[in-house]
Amino acid sequence: MAPPQHQEPIPVAVLLSVYNGATFLNDLLTSLKQQTHTNWVLLWRDDGSTDASIDYMQQFALDVGIQRCRQITSPHTHMGVVRSYATLLQDTPEGYFVAFCDQDDVWFPDKLERGLKALAVTQKPALYCSRQRLTDTKLRPISISPPLPPNPCFQMALTQNIATGCTIMLSPPAVHLLQDSLSPPKHILHDWWAYLAVTGADGIVITDNQPTLFYRQHENNAVGAPALFMQRALAALRRGPWQFMSIFRDNLAYLAKQTYLSAPNSHVVDALQKVLSQLGLIGRWRRWCMLKHSPKLRRYTWPEQIIFRLWFLLG
């Protein structure tokens, strides 16, 4: 009998865009070194920091070795968070899984291991995401982020983003899908972009309702994480229908140009664009009919769903 072959650990590219993150970087980098899954490489780029962020990153490279901490230096200009992560994705090696990483979080030791185990069930483009343990700047617990829906689909992805970027992991087919897609739209962040792409291609989204990290809440968050359903609903009310529906229409226009959409999802995009172009009472009536006959075009919680339906009808 031949001896069992040793199986190499799955390679993961951890993507980190750094921008004036020196205050919290050391905590994050320490948590990376404590991961139970050890076959990872950190791909990072600085987006124009004026603090000591680069010094922290260079010291980390000395600690773990330059092969495990590789700086992406082109382009040198400030790009913003979305384009910065899209650039890092383009530099991801073939066949690697990807984990998005924020500079101010602290990962639980089994974060990578849990994500990889979840993604191993399919060869399709797949996205894994989890809840977060919300904390203040000193990592004192505040609450836990809202529950995640099981088996989210493309129509759900159109109405809201449930995949928080710092928790996302992507399978190699999902990485390839994003690398081959058009540049991400400027009006949404990289996490919603990934969520729309994977579901649009009939990939799989795996949600984990156990937290995988400490998610700091502070005034410099790119996006905060209101913990309560009603807080999120009230925030949507304050924004009003026009801002939301502007983003909704922009997402549809962006997706209509993509080649990866499955035929049914392409039909959904076409139908939504058509009904939203119709004005007056007839337009409102046809929007209502679409909502009535599209049960998957919904948000996860009932307060958010009520507001979505209102905005869809009015905006």
Secondary structure as GFF3:
##gff-version 3
##sequence-region A 1 315
A	DSSP	beta_strand	12	18	.	.	.	ID=ss1
A	DSSP	alpha_helix	22	33	.	.	.	ID=ss2
A	DSSP	beta_strand	40	46	.	.	.	ID=ss3
A	DSSP	alpha_helix	53	64	.	.	.	ID=ss4
A	DSSP	beta_strand	69	71	.	.	.	ID=ss5
A	DSSP	alpha_helix	81	90	.	.	.	ID=ss6
A	DSSP	beta_strand	97	101	.	.	.	ID=ss7
A	DSSP	beta_strand	106	107	.	.	.	ID=ss8
A	DSSP	alpha_helix	111	119	.	.	.	ID=ss9
A	DSSP	beta_strand	126	130	.	.	.	ID=ss10
A	DSSP	beta_strand	133	135	.	.	.	ID=ss11
A	DSSP	beta_strand	141	144	.	.	.	ID=ss12
A	DSSP	alpha_helix	154	159	.	.	.	ID=ss13
A	DSSP	three_ten_helix	165	167	.	.	.	ID=ss14
A	DSSP	beta_strand	169	170	.	.	.	ID=ss15
A	DSSP	alpha_helix	172	180	.	.	.	ID=ss16
A	DSSP	alpha_helix	190	200	.	.	.	ID=ss17
A	DSSP	beta_strand	204	208	.	.	.	ID=ss18
A	DSSP	beta_strand	213	216	.	.	.	ID=ss19
A	DSSP	alpha_helix	229	256	.	.	.	ID=ss20
A	DSSP	alpha_helix	263	276	.	.	.	ID=ss21
A	DSSP	alpha_helix	280	292	.	.	.	ID=ss22
A	DSSP	alpha_helix	302	314	.	.	.	ID=ss23
###
